[in-house]
Amino acid sequence: MNRKSVILLAFAAVVLVPTVSSCAQTRAITDEWLLDYATKPYERRFPMGREVLGTLNDVAVVADFMCSDVCPAYTVRIVHFDVEPSARCTAIGGVERSVVVPIAIAATQKAFCFPSVLAQNWGAIVR
């Protein structure tokens, strides 16, 4: 596959990822439900994208499925609050952490705002 094909495929994956219905955005979830979801294995599939899981303490929680050069084998799932890591993360009861995410043919650290229940059970989370 040439570079142009890879770029077009990546663009199509971003543009054509199905959107999640708005009802999922308003569904309240619990710490228990979220921990159960985040500790279970998931299907590493292509295309990647974002799944809106619901709201925890009135803040949207999402699962981002990220991959770069070897998909879907190296897909990672990051379950986090849908806010930028900042002082707001602490204010909503989140915990800021950096995790390794795939970028092109490499990987890099990226900060996310995680619900505290996930930060407290970090070792059990399936990424």
N, CA, C and O of each residue as an XYZ file, in Angstrom:
508
protein
N       0.859     -1.172      0.000
C       0.000      0.000      0.000
C       0.905      1.235      0.000
O       1.817      1.352      0.819
N       0.640      2.139     -0.919
C       1.476      3.334     -0.991
C       1.023      4.399      0.005
O      -0.039      4.270      0.615
N       1.812      5.433      0.168
C       1.545      6.498      1.157
C       0.206      7.170      0.909
O      -0.532      7.447      1.855
N      -0.120      7.438     -0.358
C      -1.380      8.098     -0.688
C      -2.573      7.238     -0.263
O      -3.558      7.754      0.265
N      -2.480      5.935     -0.494
C      -3.554      5.023     -0.086
C      -3.732      5.012      1.423
O      -4.857      4.994      1.923
N      -2.616      5.023      2.151
C      -2.670      5.022      3.611
C      -3.341      6.294      4.121
O      -4.168      6.243      5.032
N      -2.982      7.439      3.530
C      -3.578      8.716      3.944
C      -5.069      8.726      3.642
O      -5.864      9.157      4.477
N      -5.458      8.257      2.463
C      -6.887      8.203      2.111
C      -7.644      7.260      3.033
O      -8.771      7.554      3.431
N      -7.042      6.139      3.371
C      -7.683      5.185      4.267
C      -7.858      5.782      5.656
O      -8.908      5.613      6.277
N      -6.841      6.478      6.148
C      -6.937      7.120      7.459
C      -8.014      8.198      7.448
O      -8.782      8.321      8.403
N      -8.074      8.989      6.356
C      -9.101     10.025      6.240
C     -10.489      9.398      6.234
O     -11.393      9.887      6.912
N     -10.664      8.325      5.479
C     -11.961      7.655      5.418
C     -12.353      7.107      6.778
O     -13.527      7.146      7.145
N     -11.381      6.594      7.532
C     -11.679      6.054      8.855
C     -12.212      7.133      9.781
O     -13.130      6.888     10.565
N     -11.642      8.322      9.694
C     -12.080      9.420     10.552
C     -13.435      9.943     10.101
O     -14.318     10.176     10.927
N     -13.605     10.128      8.803
C     -14.824     10.727      8.275
C     -16.000      9.764      8.315
O     -17.134     10.175      8.559
N     -15.735      8.498      8.078
C     -16.825      7.540      7.942
C     -17.173      6.783      9.211
O     -18.062      5.932      9.194
N     -16.491      7.073     10.308
C     -16.810      6.399     11.565
C     -18.248      6.733     11.935
O     -18.609      7.908     12.002
N     -19.068      5.726     12.175
C     -20.455      6.016     12.512
C     -20.562      6.844     13.782
O     -19.795      6.654     14.726
N     -21.502      7.747     13.795
C     -21.706      8.558     14.988
C     -22.578      7.808     15.976
O     -23.383      6.960     15.590
N     -22.418      8.116     17.226
C     -23.187      7.494     18.280
C     -24.416      8.350     18.532
O     -24.341      9.578     18.500
N     -25.529      7.711     18.779
C     -26.758      8.471     18.976
C     -26.666      9.355     20.207
O     -25.926      9.061     21.146
N     -27.416     10.427     20.190
C     -27.353     11.391     21.285
C     -27.905     10.817     22.585
O     -27.603     11.336     23.659
N     -28.708      9.754     22.509
C     -29.248      9.199     23.758
C     -28.133      8.623     24.621
O     -28.237      8.637     25.848
N     -27.051      8.109     23.992
C     -25.934      7.580     24.772
C     -25.237      8.697     25.533
O     -24.687      8.464     26.610
N     -25.254      9.907     24.984
C     -24.579     11.017     25.632
C     -25.292     11.420     26.914
O     -24.662     11.974     27.814
N     -26.569     11.159     27.018
C     -27.304     11.580     28.201
C     -27.541     10.447     29.186
O     -28.064     10.681     30.276
N     -27.171      9.233     28.828
C     -27.372      8.093     29.713
C     -26.415      8.187     30.894
O     -25.199      8.250     30.714
N     -26.960      8.195     32.080
C     -26.119      8.233     33.289
C     -25.518      6.845     33.511
O     -26.212      5.831     33.437
N     -24.216      6.823     33.785
C     -23.549      5.567     34.108
C     -22.986      5.659     35.520
O     -22.817      6.752     36.061
N     -22.704      4.525     36.100
C     -22.182      4.480     37.466
C     -20.702      4.103     37.449
O     -20.185      3.615     36.443
N     -20.036      4.333     38.565
C     -18.645      3.894     38.710
C     -18.526      2.397     38.464
O     -17.589      1.945     37.806
N     -19.476      1.624     38.991
C     -19.439      0.170     38.855
C     -19.550     -0.240     37.389
O     -18.807     -1.102     36.918
N     -20.498      0.395     36.663
C     -20.680      0.070     35.252
C     -19.416      0.405     34.472
O     -18.966     -0.389     33.646
N     -18.839      1.580     34.731
C     -17.656      2.029     34.019
C     -16.464      1.120     34.292
O     -15.728      0.774     33.368
N     -16.267      0.737     35.527
C     -15.166     -0.155     35.870
C     -15.349     -1.508     35.191
O     -14.386     -2.091     34.692
N     -16.576     -2.003     35.171
C     -16.861     -3.274     34.500
C     -16.520     -3.170     33.011
O     -15.879     -4.063     32.457
N     -16.946     -2.087     32.368
C     -16.664     -1.878     30.944
C     -15.153     -1.806     30.681
O     -14.650     -2.462     29.769
N     -14.448     -1.029     31.460
C     -13.032     -0.768     31.215
C     -12.121     -1.949     31.543
O     -10.972     -1.977     31.103
N     -12.610     -2.917     32.301
C     -11.777     -4.063     32.674
C     -12.048     -5.289     31.806
O     -11.415     -6.329     31.986
N     -12.982     -5.169     30.871
C     -13.276     -6.297     29.977
C     -12.492     -6.155     28.675
O     -12.258     -5.045     28.197
N     -12.088     -7.298     28.107
C     -11.436     -7.240     26.790
C     -12.397     -6.642     25.758
O     -13.615     -6.685     25.934
N     -11.847     -6.095     24.703
C     -12.658     -5.500     23.649
C     -12.147     -5.980     22.293
O     -11.026     -6.474     22.165
N     -13.000     -5.821     21.294
C     -12.633     -6.216     19.936
C     -11.751     -5.141     19.315
O     -12.154     -3.984     19.199
N     -10.565     -5.528     18.924
C      -9.665     -4.605     18.226
C     -10.082     -4.621     16.768
O      -9.833     -5.590     16.051
N     -10.714     -3.551     16.339
C     -11.300     -3.516     15.008
C     -10.889     -2.263     14.248
O     -10.352     -1.305     14.804
N     -11.164     -2.318     12.966
C     -10.917     -1.168     12.115
C     -12.235     -0.833     11.441
O     -12.886     -1.775     10.988
N     -12.689      0.374     11.328
C     -11.970      1.585     11.700
C     -12.075      1.871     13.187
O     -12.953      1.358     13.881
N     -11.166      2.693     13.650
C     -11.179      3.132     15.033
C     -12.129      4.315     15.144
O     -12.737      4.729     14.157
N     -12.252      4.845     16.329
C     -13.104      6.006     16.506
C     -13.354      6.275     17.971
O     -12.536      5.963     18.837
N     -14.503      6.860     18.221
C     -14.880      7.249     19.575
C     -16.274      6.721     19.862
O     -17.179      6.795     19.031
N     -16.416      6.186     21.063
C     -17.720      5.726     21.527
C     -18.093      6.542     22.764
O     -17.343      6.586     23.739
N     -19.243      7.177     22.712
C     -19.733      7.915     23.880
C     -20.420      6.898     24.783
O     -21.390      6.254     24.381
N     -19.911      6.758     26.011
C     -20.432      5.755     26.930
C     -21.600      6.277     27.748
O     -22.495      5.507     28.096
N     -21.616      7.549     28.059
C     -22.661      8.147     28.880
C     -22.073      9.259     29.723
O     -21.017      9.805     29.406
N     -22.772      9.589     30.806
C     -22.273     10.636     31.693
C     -22.069     10.072     33.096
O     -22.861      9.271     33.592
N     -20.999     10.511     33.705
C     -20.675     10.155     35.082
C     -20.528     11.472     35.826
O     -19.667     12.287     35.495
N     -21.364     11.676     36.824
C     -21.363     12.954     37.551
C     -21.580     14.134     36.601
O     -20.956     15.185     36.748
N     -22.465     13.947     35.633
C     -22.832     14.975     34.644
C     -21.701     15.354     33.688
O     -21.748     16.423     33.079
N     -20.692     14.504     33.545
C     -19.597     14.748     32.613
C     -19.550     13.571     31.633
O     -19.625     12.412     32.041
N     -19.427     13.878     30.344
C     -19.378     12.833     29.318
C     -18.138     11.957     29.499
O     -17.040     12.445     29.768
N     -18.347     10.648     29.343
C     -17.258      9.673     29.371
C     -17.226      9.011     28.001
O     -18.257      8.587     27.481
N     -16.028      8.927     27.420
C     -15.867      8.360     26.088
C     -14.803      7.267     26.095
O     -13.957      7.200     26.986
N     -14.872      6.425     25.088
C     -13.823      5.441     24.829
C     -13.245      5.772     23.462
O     -13.944      5.683     22.452
N     -11.979      6.152     23.424
C     -11.291      6.412     22.164
C     -10.514      5.160     21.785
O      -9.765      4.609     22.592
N     -10.703      4.719     20.549
C      -9.980      3.575     20.017
C      -8.942      4.129     19.046
O      -9.294      4.694     18.011
N      -7.662      3.966     19.383
C      -6.576      4.580     18.614
C      -5.647      3.514     18.055
O      -5.353      2.514     18.710
N      -5.201      3.747     16.848
C      -4.233      2.867     16.220
C      -3.473      3.677     15.194
O      -3.899      4.771     14.823
N      -2.353      3.153     14.731
C      -1.604      3.892     13.718
C      -1.170      2.962     12.595
O      -1.931      2.760     11.649
N       0.003      2.401     12.667
C       0.520      1.685     11.504
C       0.129      0.213     11.411
O       0.054     -0.306     10.297
N      -0.117     -0.466     12.481
C      -0.467     -1.881     12.429
C      -1.842     -2.065     13.065
O      -1.964     -2.408     14.241
N      -2.856     -1.831     12.264
C      -4.228     -1.914     12.761
C      -4.887     -3.174     12.231
O      -4.574     -3.584     11.113
N      -5.742     -3.782     12.942
C      -6.197     -3.385     14.269
C      -5.393     -4.000     15.412
O      -5.745     -3.805     16.576
N      -4.343     -4.722     15.116
C      -3.605     -5.456     16.143
C      -3.106     -4.588     17.285
O      -3.097     -5.038     18.431
N      -2.688     -3.346     17.007
C      -2.132     -2.488     18.042
C      -3.089     -1.392     18.494
O      -2.659     -0.353     18.994
N      -4.377     -1.624     18.320
C      -5.370     -0.659     18.783
C      -5.319     -0.567     20.299
O      -5.187     -1.579     20.988
N      -5.424      0.650     20.814
C      -5.549      0.856     22.250
C      -6.875      1.552     22.522
O      -7.336      2.379     21.735
N      -7.471      1.205     23.636
C      -8.727      1.833     24.057
C      -8.432      2.697     25.269
O      -7.903      2.218     26.272
N      -8.779      3.974     25.171
C      -8.586      4.905     26.276
C      -9.970      5.364     26.722
O     -10.667      6.058     25.982
N     -10.369      4.975     27.937
C     -11.662      5.361     28.503
C     -11.406      6.546     29.423
O     -10.652      6.432     30.389
N     -12.036      7.695     29.125
C     -11.716      8.907     29.874
C     -12.867      9.901     29.829
O     -13.794      9.767     29.030
N     -12.791     10.911     30.710
C     -13.732     12.016     30.644
C     -13.458     12.784     29.352
O     -12.312     12.895     28.917
N     -14.511     13.309     28.749
C     -14.362     14.066     27.509
C     -14.057     15.530     27.822
O     -14.792     16.430     27.416
N     -12.965     15.752     28.549
C     -12.479     17.102     28.851
C     -10.959     17.080     28.692
O     -10.315     16.041     28.840
N     -10.416     18.232     28.393
C      -8.964     18.349     28.300
C      -8.367     18.262     29.706
O      -8.953     18.774     30.659
N      -7.210     17.620     29.839
C      -6.554     17.589     31.145
C      -6.169     19.008     31.553
O      -5.478     19.708     30.812
N      -6.613     19.423     32.720
C      -6.353     20.774     33.230
C      -6.890     20.833     34.644
O      -7.209     19.808     35.246
N      -6.987     22.034     35.162
C      -7.570     22.196     36.501
C      -9.012     21.707     36.516
O      -9.501     21.263     37.555
N      -9.698     21.781     35.379
C     -11.081     21.307     35.319
C     -11.164     19.809     35.606
O     -12.157     19.343     36.165
N     -10.158     19.070     35.238
C     -10.144     17.627     35.477
C     -10.294     17.346     36.973
O     -11.130     16.535     37.371
N      -9.506     17.997     37.783
C      -9.590     17.826     39.233
C     -10.932     18.306     39.763
O     -11.508     17.684     40.655
N     -11.432     19.410     39.216
C     -12.697     19.988     39.678
C     -13.880     19.046     39.453
O     -14.847     19.082     40.214
N     -13.815     18.200     38.414
C     -14.924     17.274     38.145
C     -14.700     15.906     38.782
O     -15.481     14.980     38.566
N     -13.639     15.782     39.563
C     -13.367     14.513     40.235
C     -12.524     13.564     39.424
O     -12.489     12.365     39.699
N     -11.837     14.096     38.416
C     -10.994     13.264     37.570
C      -9.555     13.239     38.038
O      -9.160     13.973     38.943
N      -8.785     12.383     37.404
C      -7.364     12.241     37.695
C      -6.623     12.336     36.368
O      -6.899     11.573     35.442
N      -5.686     13.266     36.277
C      -4.914     13.423     35.039
C      -3.774     12.422     35.028
O      -3.015     12.317     35.991
N      -3.660     11.680     33.916
C      -2.568     10.725     33.731
C      -2.134     10.747     32.285
O      -2.927     11.048     31.393
N      -0.891     10.431     32.057
C      -0.388     10.281     30.704
C      -0.276      8.808     30.371
O       0.155      8.001     31.195
N      -0.667      8.470     29.165
C      -0.576      7.086     28.699
C       0.078      7.078     27.322
O       0.088      8.091     26.622
N       0.613      5.949     26.950
C       1.249      5.799     25.644
C       0.161      5.535     24.605
O      -0.661      4.633     24.764
N       0.171      6.344     23.532
C      -0.767      6.164     22.422
C       0.027      6.062     21.123
O       1.083      6.679     20.987
N      -0.483      5.281     20.168
C       0.220      5.144     18.894
C       0.087      6.402     18.043
O      -0.986      6.999     17.956
N       1.184      6.789     17.425
C       1.238      7.926     16.501
C       2.109      7.490     15.324
O       3.288      7.191     15.508
N       1.544      7.451     14.126
C       2.274      7.039     12.919
C       2.942      5.691     13.163
O       2.256      4.725     13.498
N       4.266      5.597     13.005
C       4.943      4.318     13.238
C       5.598      4.280     14.615
O       6.452      3.432     14.873
N       5.210      5.176     15.482
C       5.801      5.268     16.816
C       4.686      5.367     17.856
O       3.528      5.055     17.576
N       5.049      5.798     19.037
C       4.095      6.015     20.122
C       4.580      7.200     20.943
O       5.767      7.523     20.954
N       3.642      7.841     21.630
C       3.990      8.996     22.443
C       3.101      9.040     23.681
O       2.061      8.383     23.731
N       3.510      9.806     24.662
C       2.713     10.013     25.869
C       1.672     11.100     25.592
O       1.980     12.125     24.984
N       0.448     10.866     26.040
C      -0.607     11.877     25.913
C      -1.403     11.887     27.209
O      -1.728     10.832     27.754
N      -1.714     13.079     27.701
C      -2.459     13.221     28.960
C      -3.956     13.167     28.698
O      -4.450     13.703     27.706
N      -4.665     12.510     29.608
C      -6.117     12.410     29.579
C      -6.640     12.645     30.992
O      -5.893     12.561     31.967
N      -7.915     12.935     31.085
C      -8.595     13.081     32.374
C      -9.423     11.822     32.614
O     -10.419     11.590     31.929
N      -9.009     11.013     33.583
C      -9.672      9.742     33.858
C     -10.594      9.847     35.067
O     -10.262     10.524     36.040
N     -11.748      9.184     35.015
C     -12.591      9.102     36.213
C     -11.791      8.453     37.350
O     -10.987      7.552     37.109
N     -12.007      8.897     38.550
C     -11.208      8.406     39.683
C     -11.339      6.899     39.878
O     -10.378      6.261     40.306
N     -12.489      6.313     39.580
C     -12.654      4.869     39.743
C     -11.682      4.110     38.832
O     -11.213      3.030     39.193
N     -11.382      4.660     37.672
C     -10.420      4.005     36.783
C      -8.994      4.217     37.273
O      -8.176      3.299     37.215
N      -8.691      5.409     37.752
C      -7.357      5.675     38.283
C      -7.067      4.804     39.506
O      -5.931      4.373     39.702
N      -8.079      4.544     40.324
C      -7.901      3.721     41.523
C      -7.723      2.244     41.186
O      -7.199      1.480     41.995
N      -8.156      1.844     40.000
C      -8.066      0.439     39.569
C      -7.219      0.315     38.315
O      -7.491     -0.524     37.456
N      -6.192      1.150     38.208
C      -5.401      1.304     36.999
C      -4.874     -0.025     36.461
O      -4.908     -0.255     35.253
N      -4.399     -0.880     37.319
C      -3.818     -2.151     36.888
C      -4.804     -3.111     36.243
O      -4.397     -4.027     35.528
N      -6.087     -2.915     36.484
C      -7.100     -3.826     35.943
C      -7.675     -3.348     34.605
O      -8.392     -4.092     33.936
N      -7.365     -2.116     34.218
C      -7.927     -1.548     33.004
C      -7.326     -2.211     31.777
O      -6.109     -2.372     31.690
N      -8.174     -2.598     30.823
C      -7.708     -3.209     29.576
C      -7.569     -2.102     28.541
O      -8.555     -1.483     28.138
N      -6.338     -1.861     28.117
C      -6.089     -0.846     27.090
C      -5.820     -1.526     25.821
O      -5.582     -0.870     24.808
